[in-house]
């Protein structure tokens, strides 16, 4: 069995049961559990729990990117070439 900390156990159980196609075995405000018959995942309430460390915020603007694709741009040119060759 796997247990995960959560701010909203019932909400996470509902979400992951839909994603995985598993049954919700137990659901209340402080604890919820889903399972598929062989594996169970529990979600326990931890007051004030956050997935984001305190002080971290989304950037106000996206990072700058090169105006034209280059080999240093994470393989973008190669992906673009593959898409062109498969769509022709």
HELIX and SHEET records of a PDB file:
HELIX    1   1 UNK A    9  UNK A   20  1                                  12    
HELIX    2   2 UNK A   76  UNK A   87  1                                  12    
SHEET    1   A 4 UNK A   2  UNK A   6  0                                        
SHEET    2   A 4 UNK A  40  UNK A  45  1                                        
SHEET    3   A 4 UNK A  31  UNK A  35 -1                                        
SHEET    4   A 4 UNK A  23  UNK A  27 -1                                        
END                                                                             
